[in-house]
Amino acid sequence: MVCGSSVHVVSVLQPATDHAENVVKLATEKLRNALGSCVYVYGDVLKGSPKWAIIEEANRWNADLIILGAHGDGFLEGFMIGSIGHAVILHAKCSVEIVRSRPGHHIDRN
């Protein structure tokens, strides 16, 4: 990562919850520690439709890349991305990367 770059960590929920605030705060702190002081890391919980809020926020920041976590619990998880990821891929003005958790690493979504 280039010194002077910015990373914007967001979560989008309707309505925003304390849990979402805590997740964004933790992710922001971990990124700040990993990337050092020359990279600006900003975190925020957005309200609204996740797909459109992510796209609008990326446009507002003039993002070069959007990274989304893959979600899915069913049989077809390995073959499909969610509706949010699909919409962001189709409508974003920048590149989009979908990332999955490593096998055996459970993510608590509560």
Helices and strands as residue ranges (DSSP letters): E 6-13, H 18-35, E 40-47, H 50-61, E 65-69, G 75-78, H 83-91, E 95-99
